[in-house]
Amino acid sequence: MAARRSARRVSPKKAAGHATRRDSCYLEVMAKQKKPIAKSTKTGRFVIGSSGFGKISAVEGIRMTAAMKKRAGDARAKGLTAEEFRSTIIRSHRKG
């Protein structure tokens, strides 16, 4: 009697590129898509947005006060450059 080889059946999910419970392997479709990091072309430094900076500050225990939020909103509304915004912050913290 000749040995009979059975043809392997492939499930529709596996054929579509999905892993099954029995055959759980890494698939590219499951890979987490990474956001590209913004990098300034002029300076070559990395740029962090206000929401990202807020999250980092929250980890360090720093919270924005109402005055800080108002100052940032006013700077955005006026369209201030980064240097003008920094000088506004410095002016607000000067004594006298």
C-alpha positions as CSV (number, residue, x, y, z in Angstrom):
1,M,0.0,0.0,0.0
2,A,1.5,3.3,-1.0
3,A,1.6,6.1,1.5
4,R,-1.0,8.6,0.7
5,R,-0.1,12.3,1.2
6,S,-3.1,14.4,2.0
7,A,-3.2,17.9,0.5
8,R,-3.2,20.6,3.2
9,R,-6.3,22.6,3.2
10,V,-5.8,26.4,3.7
11,S,-8.5,28.2,5.5
12,P,-9.9,31.4,3.9
13,K,-8.6,33.5,6.7
14,K,-5.1,32.2,6.4
15,A,-5.3,32.5,2.6
16,A,-6.2,36.2,3.1
17,G,-3.2,36.8,5.3
18,H,-4.8,36.4,8.8
19,A,-3.2,34.3,11.5
20,T,-5.3,31.7,13.1
21,R,-5.2,30.7,16.8
22,R,-3.2,27.6,15.9
23,D,-0.8,29.3,13.6
24,S,-0.3,32.7,15.2
25,C,2.7,34.3,13.5
26,Y,3.7,37.9,12.9
27,L,2.1,39.4,9.9
28,E,2.9,42.8,8.3
29,V,-0.7,43.8,8.4
30,M,-0.6,43.6,12.2
31,A,2.4,45.9,12.5
32,K,1.7,49.2,14.2
33,Q,2.2,52.0,11.7
34,K,4.6,54.6,13.0
35,K,4.1,58.3,12.4
36,P,7.1,60.0,10.9
37,I,8.9,62.4,13.3
38,A,8.8,66.0,12.2
39,K,12.3,67.3,11.7
40,S,13.0,70.9,10.8
41,T,14.9,71.3,7.6
42,K,16.5,74.6,8.6
43,T,18.0,73.5,12.0
44,G,18.0,69.7,11.7
45,R,16.3,69.5,15.1
46,F,13.2,67.6,16.0
47,V,9.9,69.5,16.4
48,I,7.4,68.6,19.1
49,G,3.8,69.9,18.8
50,S,1.9,71.5,21.6
51,S,-0.1,68.3,22.3
52,G,3.0,66.2,22.5
53,F,4.7,68.7,24.7
54,G,1.7,68.7,27.0
55,K,1.8,64.9,27.3
56,I,5.5,65.0,28.2
57,S,5.0,67.8,30.7
58,A,2.1,65.9,32.3
59,V,4.4,62.9,32.9
60,E,6.7,65.3,34.7
61,G,3.9,66.7,36.8
62,I,3.7,70.1,35.0
63,R,0.2,71.4,34.1
64,M,-0.7,74.5,32.1
65,T,-2.4,77.2,34.1
66,A,-5.4,79.1,32.7
67,A,-3.1,82.1,32.1
68,M,-0.6,79.9,30.1
69,K,-3.4,78.5,27.9
70,K,-4.7,82.0,27.3
71,R,-1.3,83.3,26.4
72,A,-0.7,80.4,23.9
73,G,-4.2,81.0,22.4
74,D,-3.5,84.7,21.9
75,A,-0.1,84.0,20.3
76,R,-1.8,81.6,17.8
77,A,-4.5,84.0,17.1
78,K,-2.0,86.8,16.4
79,G,0.2,84.6,14.4
80,L,3.3,85.3,16.4
81,T,6.6,83.7,15.5
82,A,8.3,81.4,17.9
83,E,10.8,84.2,18.9
84,E,7.9,86.7,19.5
85,F,6.1,84.1,21.6
86,R,9.1,83.4,23.7
87,S,9.6,87.2,24.3
88,T,5.9,87.4,25.3
89,I,6.4,84.6,27.9
90,I,9.6,86.3,29.2
91,R,7.8,89.7,29.5
92,S,5.0,88.1,31.5
93,H,7.4,86.6,34.1
94,R,9.6,89.8,34.6
95,K,9.4,91.4,37.9
96,G,8.5,95.1,38.2
